[in-house]
Amino acid sequence: MTDLSATPRLSLPLLATAQAQKEVTHNEALVLIDALVQMAVVDGPQSDPPAAPTPGDAWLVGAAATGVWAGQDMTIAIWTAGGWRFVVPRAGMRAARLSDGVMLRFAAGLWVAPDSVAVPVGGGTVDDEARAAIAAVILALAAQGLMIPS
């Protein structure tokens, strides 16, 4: 892409006045919207690109990226029919990681997974009903990708 203006949040390319082949810019924006709205990534953060990506799949690029991802540390890598597209994440972005169902968020330059919470055990007084309720809450939060049970 040339140095056309872009949207402030997702850096989607904007059409320019009297631009030839406007469909190229428009299609590029649609490809990025398709990947970033309700974002789901195959896996990551990881430094090595996948061997056989499928168009539409995305990954979170980790530190010290290698191969065709070199120099794209901490970006979102999207495989398209036209090759790799890289997007710089913004603070507060969220992505569902399909490999384990965890919902990640981007904060302070890193993709952060939710904290793990252990099911209660031990103690002086055992309340089976309270433990069952807490375990059910932990399972519900884990099912939504908001917590990792340990």
Protein Blocks (a to p, Z undefined) as FASTA:
>chain_A
ZZddddfklopacddehiahkllmmmmmmmmmmmmgopacfbdcdfbdcfbdcehiacdd
dehiehjlgopahiacdddfkbccdddddehiacddfknopacddeehiacdddddddde
ejjbdcfklmmmmmmmmmmmmmnopaccZZ
